[in-house]
Amino acid sequence: MRDYDIETLAVRAGIARSQFNEHSEALYLTSSFVFENAAQAAARFQGSEPGNIYSRFTNPTVTAFQERLAALEGAEACVATASGMSAILAAAMALLKSGDHVVSSSGVFGATIQLFSTLLSKFGIGTDYVDGTDPGAWKAALRPNTRFLYLETPSNPLTEVFDIAALARLARNAGALLVVDNCFCTPALQRPFDLGADLVIHSATKYLDGQGRVLGGAVLGKRDLVMDGIYAFLRTAGPSLSPFNAWVLLKGLETLQIRMEAQSRSALELARWLEAHPRIGKVFYPGLPSHPQHQLALRQQRSGGAIVSFEVKGGRDAAWRVIDSTRMISITANLGDTKTTITHPATTTHGRISDEARARAGITDGLVRVAVGLESVKDLCADVEQGLRR
C-alpha cells in the first residue's frame, strides 16, 4: 500500500482480516498462540517459520499497528513498545554498548536526559549535549566512538527546529546513526526518513493516540537495524505494547491527519494572539515568522505543529497564576490530546533535571507550554487571558 497517500494509509494499512472477514481491525487479547504440532512450535521458536508465538513479541493487533505506522513513516520496519521512553531505551540498549558515545541536542524531554545521563552512564555510555540549532556544535562534539546523534524536532518545550538533512550527512560521515524523535510532528507533518534519518522514535501516547487514552511507543528504521537489533531486545527484555493499547492506537491513526491539521491551525492562531499580548515576553512556535528556525520549519514540516510555548513576564509566580486561572484547559503534562493541556515545564516535565541542564535547554521559570487541542480558539484565548489579567 506504499503508493497510497497518507490519509489512505492511516485508515487501511496493516489490516489482515481473520477467517471472519471483519471490517474493523480485530483485537487479539491472548498471551500465547496454539501450534498444530510440536514440529511447528519448534520451527516458530527457531525462526524458520513465520507466525505468532507469544504476545510479548508477536501479536496480530500489535503487528497491524507496527505495519500501519511503518507505512505512514515510510520505514522498512517498526517495533512497538510499552511507552515512548521504552522505545528510546530499546534503541539504546540494542544498538549501543559500553564505551559508546551519544551526542544529543540539549532541547530534549527531561526524562530523556535522565535516561542518557543517569541510566546509560551506568553502563559506560557517555552523552554530550549541544545546542541543536548550531551545526558546528554537533560536529565539535563528535568523537571516534560516537554512535548516536539524537534529537527531537521540534524540541520539547521550546519548539526548536533542527536540520535533519544536515545532521544526517554529519552522522553518516561520522559512522553514527541519526535518531529523530518525531513525536511533536508525527508523519502527518514531517517524515524524517525522507531527510536521511536512520531511526525514528515515537511516543505513541501523544498524537498517534490523540485522545490521552493509552501508553505506547515505537522505533522505526531499516529492517536490519530494527529486526536484528531492537526486536531481539524487545523479545528478551519485554517492554511490550499490549494488544489492547495497539488496537486503540490503530483507531487513533485513522484520524491523525485531520487532527494534526486542525490542531496546527488553532495553534498558529493562538500563537499570533499571544505574540501580540503585552504581558507575554516571548512566544515559541515554528509557524511564526519570529521563530528563529521559521524558514527551516517551512522546508521540513507541513505546518508548525500543535505545541505553543510562551514566557510570561514575572517569572514562575506569574506563570503559575496563568496556569491556575484556567477554567477549561487541563493542567497536565501530557500532550497530543484533543483536549488542550497546559503545564509549567521547569517544575514538571523538566523538573527532575539539574538547574544547569534546564538553563542549557533554555527553560526559564516563566515558561508555559500549551498543547493545543480541538476546542474553539476563541475559548482558549479567553481561558489564558484570565490568568494574564491577574
C-alpha positions in Angstrom: 0.0 0.0 0.0 3.0 2.3 -0.1 1.8 4.1 -3.2 -1.3 5.4 -1.4 -1.5 8.9 0.2 -1.0 9.2 4.0 -4.8 9.7 4.6 -5.5 6.3 3.0 -2.6 4.6 4.7 -3.8 5.8 8.1 -7.1 4.0 7.6 -6.2 1.0 5.5 -2.5 -0.1 6.1 -1.8 -3.1 8.3 -5.2 -4.8 8.0 -5.0 -8.6 8.0 -8.6 -10.0 8.3 -9.3 -13.2 10.2 -11.5 -16.1 8.9 -14.5 -14.0 10.0 -13.6 -11.2 7.5 -14.3 -8.4 9.9 -14.2 -4.8 8.6 -12.8 -3.2 11.7 -9.4 -4.4 13.0 -9.7 -7.4 15.4 -8.4 -7.2 18.9 -6.4 -10.3 19.9 -6.4 -10.5 23.7 -4.3 -13.6 24.3 -1.0 -14.2 25.9 0.0 -17.2 23.7 -0.8 -19.0 20.4 -1.5 -22.6 19.8 0.6 -24.7 17.3 -0.6 -27.5 15.1 2.1 -29.8 16.4 5.5 -29.9 18.2 7.4 -29.5 14.9 5.6 -26.3 14.1 6.2 -25.0 17.6 9.9 -25.7 17.2 10.0 -24.0 13.8 8.3 -20.9 15.2 10.7 -20.6 18.1 13.7 -21.2 15.9 12.5 -18.5 13.4 12.4 -20.9 10.4 8.6 -20.5 10.1 6.8 -17.1 10.5 3.9 -16.8 12.8 2.8 -15.8 16.3 4.3 -17.4 19.4 3.8 -15.2 22.5 2.3 -11.8 22.8 5.4 -10.4 24.5 6.9 -10.2 21.0 4.3 -11.4 18.4 0.6 -10.4 18.4 -1.6 -9.8 15.3 -3.0 -6.5 16.7 0.4 -5.1 17.6 1.7 -6.2 14.2 -1.1 -4.3 12.5 -0.2 -1.1 14.4 3.5 -1.6 13.5 2.8 -2.1 9.8 0.4 0.9 9.7 2.9 3.3 11.4 5.7 2.0 9.2 3.7 2.7 6.1 2.9 6.3 7.4 6.6 7.0 8.1 8.0 5.3 5.0 10.0 2.8 7.1 11.0 -0.7 6.3 10.2 -2.0 9.8 8.7 -0.9 13.1 8.8 -2.4 16.6 6.2 -1.2 19.1 6.9 -0.7 22.8 5.1 -0.1 26.0 5.8 3.7 26.0 7.9 6.4 24.3 10.6 6.1 26.9 10.8 2.4 26.5 11.3 3.0 22.8 14.3 5.2 23.4 15.6 2.6 25.9 15.2 -0.3 23.5 17.1 1.6 20.7 19.9 2.4 23.1 20.2 -1.0 24.7 20.0 -2.8 21.4 22.4 -0.7 19.4 24.9 0.8 21.9 27.5 -0.8 24.1 29.8 0.2 26.9 32.3 2.8 25.7 30.0 4.2 23.0 29.1 7.9 22.9 25.9 9.9 22.2 25.6 13.4 21.0 22.2 14.8 21.9 20.5 18.2 21.5 20.0 19.9 24.8 16.4 20.5 23.9 15.0 17.1 24.7 12.4 15.8 27.1 13.5 15.8 30.7 13.1 12.0 31.1 15.3 11.5 28.0 18.1 13.5 29.7 17.6 11.4 32.8 17.8 8.2 30.8 21.0 9.2 29.0 22.8 10.9 31.9 21.7 8.8 34.8 20.9 5.3 33.5 23.0 4.8 30.3 26.0 6.3 32.1 25.9 3.3 34.5 26.7 1.1 31.5 29.6 3.1 30.3 27.7 5.0 27.6 28.6 8.7 27.6 26.4 11.6 26.4 27.3 15.2 25.5 24.6 17.8 25.0 24.8 20.5 22.3 22.8 23.5 21.0 20.9 21.6 18.4 20.5 24.6 16.2 24.3 25.0 15.8 25.7 22.5 13.2 29.2 23.4 14.4 28.4 22.3 17.9 27.3 18.9 16.7 30.5 18.5 14.7 32.7 19.6 17.6 31.1 17.2 19.9 31.7 14.1 17.7 34.2 11.5 18.9 35.6 8.4 17.2 33.2 6.3 19.4 30.1 8.4 18.7 27.3 6.1 17.7 24.1 8.2 18.0 23.2 11.7 17.1 19.9 12.2 19.0 17.3 14.9 18.6 13.7 15.9 18.9 12.4 18.3 16.3 10.5 20.4 17.1 12.0 20.2 20.6 10.2 20.0 23.9 9.2 22.5 25.1 10.8 25.4 23.1 9.8 24.0 19.6 13.4 24.5 18.3 13.7 23.0 14.8 16.8 21.1 13.8 18.1 20.5 10.3 17.5 16.8 9.8 19.1 16.6 6.4 22.3 18.3 7.5 22.6 16.2 10.6 22.0 13.0 8.6 25.0 13.9 6.4 27.1 14.6 9.5 26.1 11.3 11.2 26.8 9.3 8.0 30.3 10.8 7.6 31.0 10.1 11.3 29.8 6.4 11.1 27.0 7.2 13.5 23.2 6.8 13.4 20.8 9.8 13.3 17.9 9.1 15.7 14.9 11.5 15.4 12.1 11.8 17.9 9.1 12.7 15.7 6.6 12.9 18.5 5.6 16.6 18.0 5.0 16.4 14.3 4.2 12.8 13.6 4.3 11.6 9.9 1.3 13.7 9.2 3.6 16.8 9.3 7.1 15.5 9.0 8.9 12.4 7.6 12.4 12.2 8.9 13.4 9.2 6.7 12.8 11.3 3.6 15.5 13.7 5.0 18.1 10.9 5.8 17.3 9.8 9.4 18.3 6.3 10.4 15.8 5.7 13.2 12.6 7.4 14.2 11.2 7.3 17.7 7.6 7.8 18.8 5.8 8.3 22.0 2.5 6.9 20.6 0.9 8.0 23.8 0.8 11.5 22.3 -0.6 12.4 18.9 -0.7 8.9 17.5 -3.4 8.0 20.0 -4.6 11.6 20.1 -7.1 11.3 22.9 -5.0 10.6 26.0 -6.2 7.1 26.5 -3.2 4.7 26.4 0.6 4.5 26.6 2.7 3.3 23.7 5.9 3.8 21.8 7.7 2.7 18.6 11.1 2.6 16.9 11.2 2.6 13.1 14.0 2.2 10.6 15.7 -0.2 8.2 14.9 -3.8 8.6 18.3 -4.9 9.8 18.6 -2.3 12.5 15.0 -2.8 13.8 14.5 -6.5 13.5 18.0 -7.8 14.1 18.7 -5.4 16.9 15.7 -3.7 18.6 13.2 -6.6 18.1 15.7 -9.0 19.6 15.9 -6.7 22.7 12.2 -6.5 22.9 11.8 -10.3 22.7 14.2 -10.8 25.6 13.7 -7.8 27.8 9.9 -7.4 27.3 9.0 -3.7 27.2 6.0 -4.8 25.1 3.0 -2.9 23.8 -0.3 -4.5 24.9 -2.7 -5.7 22.2 -5.5 -3.5 23.7 -3.3 -0.4 23.5 -2.2 -1.3 20.0 -5.9 -1.6 19.0 -6.6 1.9 20.5 -3.6 3.3 18.7 -4.7 1.8 15.4 -8.0 3.7 15.7 -6.2 6.9 16.7 -4.1 6.7 13.5 -7.2 6.8 11.4 -7.8 10.4 12.4 -4.2 11.5 12.7 -4.0 13.7 9.6 -7.2 15.6 10.2 -6.4 16.1 13.9 -2.9 17.4 13.2 -4.1 19.8 10.5 -6.9 21.2 12.7 -4.8 21.5 15.9 -1.9 23.1 14.0 -4.3 25.7 12.5 -5.6 26.5 16.0 -2.0 26.6 17.5 -0.9 29.2 14.9 -3.9 31.4 15.7 -3.2 31.1 19.5 0.5 31.9 18.9 -0.4 35.0 16.9 -2.7 36.2 19.7 -0.1 35.5 22.4 2.6 37.3 20.4 0.5 40.5 20.4 -0.3 40.3 24.1 1.5 42.9 26.3 2.1 40.5 29.2 3.9 37.9 27.1 7.6 38.3 26.8 8.2 35.7 24.0 6.3 33.1 22.0 7.9 29.9 20.7 6.1 28.5 17.7 7.7 27.4 14.4 4.8 28.7 12.3 5.6 32.3 13.4 8.0 34.4 11.3 9.6 35.5 14.5 10.7 31.9 15.3 14.5 31.6 14.7 14.1 28.4 12.6 10.9 29.5 10.8 12.3 29.1 7.3 13.7 25.7 8.1 10.3 24.7 9.5 8.7 25.7 6.3 11.0 23.4 4.3 11.0 20.5 6.7 7.4 20.4 8.1 4.0 20.7 6.6 2.9 23.1 9.4 4.1 24.5 12.7 2.5 21.7 14.8 0.2 22.0 17.8 2.6 23.0 20.6 2.9 26.6 21.6 5.2 27.7 24.4 5.5 31.3 25.8 7.3 33.2 28.5 5.1 35.2 30.9 6.5 38.4 32.3 7.0 38.0 36.0 8.7 34.6 36.2 7.4 31.5 38.0 4.7 33.2 40.1 3.2 34.8 37.1 3.4 31.6 35.0 1.7 29.6 37.8 -1.1 32.3 38.1 -1.8 31.9 34.4 -2.0 28.1 34.7 -4.1 28.2 37.9 -6.5 30.7 36.5 -7.6 28.5 33.5 -11.1 27.0 33.9 -11.3 24.9 30.7 -7.7 24.0 29.8 -6.4 20.8 31.5 -3.5 21.3 33.8 -1.4 18.2 32.9 2.0 17.5 31.5 0.7 15.1 28.8 0.3 16.4 25.2 -1.2 15.4 21.9 -4.8 15.2 23.2 -7.9 16.5 21.6 -8.3 18.4 24.9 -5.9 21.3 25.3 -3.3 20.9 28.1 -1.1 23.4 29.9 2.0 22.9 32.1 5.0 24.6 33.6 8.0 22.7 32.2 10.6 23.9 34.7 8.7 22.2 37.6 7.1 19.3 35.7 8.5 17.7 32.5 12.0 19.1 33.2 11.7 19.4 37.0 14.0 16.4 37.7 17.0 17.6 35.7 19.6 19.9 37.1 19.4 23.7 37.0 22.4 23.7 34.7 20.6 21.3 32.3 17.4 23.5 32.3 19.5 26.6 31.6 21.3 24.8 28.8 17.9 23.9 27.3 16.6 27.5 27.7 13.8 26.6 30.0 13.0 29.6 32.2 10.8 29.9 35.3 8.3 32.0 33.3 7.9 29.4 30.5 4.5 27.9 29.9 3.7 25.1 27.4 0.3 24.7 25.8 -0.6 21.6 23.7 -3.5 22.9 21.6 -6.5 20.6 21.2 -9.7 20.8 19.2 -11.6 23.3 21.2 -12.6 26.8 19.9 -9.5 29.0 19.7 -11.7 31.9 21.0 -12.4 29.9 24.1 -8.7 29.0 24.5 -7.6 32.6 24.3 -10.3 33.7 26.8 -9.1 31.0 29.2 -5.5 32.1 29.0 -6.5 35.7 29.2 -8.0 35.2 32.7 -4.6 34.4 34.1 -2.8 37.1 32.2 -5.2 39.7 33.6 -4.2 38.6 37.1 
